[in-house]
């Protein structure tokens, strides 16, 4: 049994396929956990991401460009690449380019000499020098001002840079991993990002799937976070109740893993019972418990959970089919499942087709 990883290689977006056995995936996860990186998931898109990260880590000098929505964990993936690589014993230095004041961005990255400008009484080492032999992670790289883009381009070309006020250039051996929640091609087209810098950064690239495309990973992440909060705050572990499980995995998570984590932490700290009962956020297409109540029955927790998950499965399958216009292949892709496995779920719940008379509800 194998999973498939896709890594885009070079500005031509030439794609190659990497095969990974479950044993290889397990070894990668063990190495990641030993580095203290909390990556959790079992879905096919997540396993492809892990395998792609491991493949990229082997090439420790090539620049990497990571794309992903806000909250998907771009820095965690950058750390994963760093700690799976031969640079793991050297610094991993993250910087949010969007938080750098425009006037100070070049100074922050490349440093300055004493007297380089007013109030520069002492020499300052920039983040590039601090990253020597390691990895510099540039989040929101599209926020860099044009002048700094030029300096970064030169550094990517030959590893050389000039601190502000310095009389000569310096050299640093640094791997650059850049990330953006915006397509850099769009920034190139609107003139806010240099095309030549984009090509220098886009030697290897990774796309982080949104949480809504990762199937049951939301539930796995929820359990992970809840156990972490129980340990951190010295409180009993509190599982999600059946009603919460019924809506939890079908929620679209527009804030991705960050939204999930923040929601769970707040509810965990405020909950008074032995279980967490969380009302779903108000989003289109997601009914509240008031409009679709889970009836109270004389049944065990496991029975209630199984029934709630069955309700969720049926509702989710119908919704994803509607969103895909009845196209099973597209629906499977949206759900983050293989087409055959998705088809088995449709057969199990007898969801076979869409009506052809204008009613978009799936037939059951």
C-alpha positions in Angstrom: 0.0 0.0 0.0 1.4 3.4 -0.9 0.5 7.1 -0.8 1.5 9.6 -3.5 3.3 12.9 -3.0 3.5 15.7 -5.5 6.2 18.2 -5.5 6.4 21.0 -8.1 9.9 21.5 -9.3 11.0 24.7 -10.9 9.3 27.7 -12.5 8.0 25.5 -15.3 5.8 23.7 -12.7 7.2 20.4 -13.8 5.7 17.8 -11.5 7.1 14.5 -10.4 5.4 11.8 -8.4 7.0 10.3 -5.2 5.9 6.9 -4.0 6.0 6.3 -0.2 5.2 3.2 1.7 3.3 3.5 5.0 6.5 2.5 6.8 8.3 5.5 5.2 5.5 7.8 6.2 5.7 6.4 9.8 9.5 7.0 9.8 9.0 10.6 8.7 6.4 11.2 11.4 8.7 9.8 14.0 11.5 12.2 13.0 9.1 15.1 13.0 7.8 14.3 16.5 11.3 13.9 17.8 11.9 17.5 16.7 8.8 18.6 18.7 6.8 19.6 15.6 3.1 19.0 16.2 1.9 17.8 12.8 -1.2 15.6 13.1 -3.2 13.9 10.3 -3.8 10.7 8.4 -5.7 12.0 5.3 -4.2 11.4 1.8 -3.6 15.1 1.2 -1.7 15.4 4.5 0.4 12.3 3.8 1.3 13.7 0.3 2.4 16.9 2.1 4.6 15.0 4.5 6.2 13.0 1.7 6.8 16.1 -0.4 8.4 17.9 2.6 10.7 15.0 3.1 11.7 14.9 -0.5 12.4 18.7 -0.5 14.4 18.4 2.7 17.0 16.3 0.9 17.9 19.2 -1.3 19.2 21.4 1.4 20.4 24.4 -0.7 17.5 25.0 -3.1 15.0 27.7 -2.3 11.4 26.7 -1.5 8.1 28.4 -2.0 5.2 27.4 0.1 1.6 28.4 -0.7 -1.4 27.9 1.6 -4.4 29.7 3.1 -4.1 31.6 6.3 -3.9 29.2 9.3 -2.9 26.1 7.4 0.5 25.8 9.1 3.1 27.1 6.7 5.7 27.7 9.4 5.2 24.2 10.7 5.9 22.8 7.2 8.9 25.0 6.9 10.2 23.8 10.2 9.6 20.2 9.1 11.7 20.7 6.0 14.5 22.2 8.1 14.5 19.5 10.7 14.3 16.7 8.1 17.4 18.2 6.4 21.1 18.2 7.0 20.7 21.8 8.4 18.8 20.6 11.4 21.7 21.3 13.8 21.8 24.9 12.7 19.3 27.8 13.3 15.8 28.0 12.0 15.0 31.7 11.9 11.4 32.7 11.1 10.4 36.2 10.2 7.0 37.6 9.3 7.8 40.0 6.4 4.3 41.6 6.8 5.3 42.8 10.3 8.5 44.5 9.2 8.3 48.3 8.9 9.1 49.2 5.3 12.0 51.5 6.4 13.6 48.9 8.5 13.0 45.7 6.5 16.4 45.7 4.8 18.2 46.4 8.1 16.3 43.6 9.8 17.4 41.1 7.1 20.9 42.2 6.4 22.0 44.2 9.5 24.1 47.4 9.6 27.4 48.8 10.7 27.8 51.2 13.5 27.2 54.7 12.2 25.3 53.5 9.2 22.4 55.9 10.0 21.3 58.1 12.9 21.1 56.3 16.2 23.0 53.3 14.8 25.6 53.5 17.7 26.4 49.8 17.5 26.7 47.1 14.8 23.6 44.9 14.3 23.7 41.4 12.9 20.8 40.8 10.5 18.6 37.7 10.3 20.5 36.4 7.2 23.7 36.3 9.2 21.9 34.7 12.2 20.7 32.0 9.8 24.1 31.0 8.6 24.3 27.2 7.8 20.6 27.0 8.7 17.2 28.1 7.3 15.6 31.5 7.0 11.8 31.4 6.7 10.2 34.4 5.1 6.5 34.3 5.8 4.3 36.7 3.8 7.2 37.3 1.5 4.9 39.2 -0.9 4.9 42.0 1.7 8.6 42.9 1.1 9.2 46.4 -0.3 10.7 46.6 -3.8 14.2 47.7 -2.6 14.4 44.7 -0.2 13.2 42.4 -3.0 16.3 43.5 -5.0 18.6 42.8 -2.1 17.0 39.4 -1.5 17.3 38.5 -5.2 21.1 39.3 -5.1 21.5 37.1 -2.0 19.7 34.2 -3.7 21.9 34.5 -6.7 25.3 34.1 -5.0 24.8 34.1 -1.2 26.3 37.5 -0.9 24.8 40.6 0.9 25.9 44.0 2.1 24.9 45.2 5.5 23.9 48.9 5.6 26.9 51.1 5.9 29.4 48.2 5.1 32.3 48.8 2.8 32.2 45.3 1.4 30.0 42.3 0.9 29.6 39.3 3.2 28.7 35.7 2.5 26.2 33.4 4.3 25.2 29.9 3.6 21.5 30.0 4.1 18.5 28.1 2.8 15.6 30.4 2.0 12.0 29.1 2.5 9.4 31.6 1.6 5.6 31.5 2.1 2.6 33.4 1.1 -1.2 33.0 1.4 -1.4 34.9 -1.9 -0.5 33.5 -5.3 2.8 35.1 -6.1 2.0 34.8 -9.8 -0.8 37.3 -9.1 1.6 39.7 -7.3 3.9 39.4 -10.3 1.1 40.2 -12.7 0.0 43.3 -10.7 3.6 44.6 -10.5 4.0 44.3 -6.7 6.4 41.4 -6.8 9.5 41.0 -9.0 9.2 38.2 -11.6 12.9 37.4 -11.4 12.6 37.0 -7.6 9.6 34.8 -7.9 11.5 32.5 -10.2 14.5 32.4 -7.8 12.2 31.4 -4.9 10.1 28.9 -6.9 12.8 26.3 -7.4 10.8 23.8 -5.3 7.3 24.4 -4.2 4.6 23.0 -1.9 0.9 23.5 -1.7 -0.6 23.1 1.8 -4.1 21.7 1.6 -6.8 23.6 3.6 -8.3 21.8 6.5 -11.7 21.3 4.7 -9.8 19.1 2.1 -8.3 16.9 4.8 -11.2 14.6 5.6 -11.3 13.4 9.2 -8.0 15.2 10.2 -10.1 17.9 11.9 -11.3 15.3 14.5 -7.7 14.0 14.9 -6.4 17.5 15.4 -9.2 18.2 17.9 -8.3 15.3 20.1 -4.6 16.3 19.9 -5.3 19.8 21.0 -7.6 18.8 23.8 -5.1 16.4 25.2 -2.4 19.1 24.9 -4.7 21.5 26.8 -5.4 18.9 29.5 -1.6 18.5 30.0 -0.8 22.2 29.8 -3.4 23.3 32.3 -3.3 20.2 34.5 -7.0 19.6 33.9 -9.0 16.4 33.0 -9.2 15.5 29.3 -12.6 16.5 27.9 -13.8 14.8 24.6 -16.2 16.4 22.2 -19.8 15.3 22.8 -22.0 13.6 20.2 -23.8 16.8 19.0 -20.5 18.5 18.4 -19.1 15.6 16.5 -22.2 15.8 14.2 -21.3 19.2 12.8 -17.5 19.3 13.5 -16.0 17.6 10.4 -18.5 19.2 7.9 -17.7 22.7 8.9 -15.6 24.5 6.3 -13.0 25.9 8.7 -12.2 29.2 6.9 -9.5 29.9 9.4 -8.1 26.4 9.0 -6.1 24.8 11.8 -5.6 28.1 13.6 -9.3 28.6 13.9 -9.8 25.1 15.1 -7.1 25.5 17.8 -8.4 28.8 19.0 -12.0 27.6 19.2 -11.0 24.4 21.2 -8.7 26.3 23.6 -11.5 28.8 24.5 -14.2 26.1 24.9 -11.9 23.8 26.9 -11.1 26.4 29.4 -14.7 27.5 29.8 -16.4 24.1 29.8 -17.8 22.9 33.1 -18.9 19.4 32.2 -17.0 16.2 31.5 -17.5 16.7 27.7 -17.2 19.6 25.3 -20.5 20.7 23.7 -19.7 23.4 21.2 -22.3 25.2 19.1 -21.2 25.4 15.4 -20.0 28.9 14.2 -22.6 30.6 12.1 -21.7 29.8 8.5 -23.7 29.3 5.3 -24.8 25.7 4.8 -24.3 24.6 8.3 -27.4 24.1 10.4 -27.4 24.9 14.1 -28.3 22.3 16.7 -31.6 24.2 17.3 -32.8 23.6 13.7 -31.5 20.0 13.6 -31.4 18.7 17.1 -29.8 15.4 18.2 -32.5 13.6 20.1 -31.8 12.4 23.6 -32.1 8.7 24.0 -31.2 6.0 26.5 -28.0 5.0 24.9 -24.3 4.9 25.6 -21.8 7.5 24.6 -20.4 5.2 21.9 -23.9 4.6 20.5 -24.6 8.3 20.5 -21.3 9.0 18.8 -21.9 6.4 16.1 -25.4 7.7 15.4 -24.1 11.3 15.2 -21.3 10.4 12.8 -23.8 8.6 10.6 -25.9 11.8 10.5 -22.8 13.7 9.7 -21.7 11.3 6.9 -25.0 11.5 5.1 -25.3 15.2 5.4 -21.7 15.8 4.3 -21.9 13.5 1.3 -25.0 15.2 0.1 -23.5 18.7 0.6 -20.3 17.9 -1.2 -22.2 16.4 -4.1 -24.3 19.5 -4.4 -21.1 21.7 -4.4 -19.6 19.5 -7.2 -22.7 19.5 -9.3 -23.1 15.8 -9.0 -19.6 15.0 -10.3 -18.4 12.1 -8.1 -14.7 12.5 -9.0 -14.8 16.2 -8.2 -16.7 15.5 -5.0 -14.2 13.0 -3.9 -11.4 15.5 -4.5 -13.2 18.1 -2.4 -13.6 15.6 0.4 -9.9 14.6 0.3 -10.8 11.0 -0.5 -9.9 8.5 -3.2 -12.8 8.1 -5.7 -13.3 4.4 -4.9 -13.5 5.1 -1.1 -15.9 8.0 -1.7 -18.0 5.8 -4.0 -18.3 3.2 -1.3 -19.6 5.8 1.1 -22.2 6.9 -1.4 -23.3 3.3 -1.9 -23.4 2.7 1.8 -25.9 5.5 2.3 -27.7 4.9 -1.0 -26.8 8.3 -2.4 -26.7 7.6 -6.0 -27.5 10.6 -8.2 -28.8 14.2 -8.5 -32.3 14.9 -9.6 -32.6 16.2 -13.1 -35.7 18.4 -12.7 -33.9 21.4 -11.2 -33.9 20.1 -7.6 -30.2 19.8 -6.6 -30.8 17.6 -3.6 -29.1 14.2 -3.9 -31.4 11.2 -4.2 -31.3 8.7 -1.4 
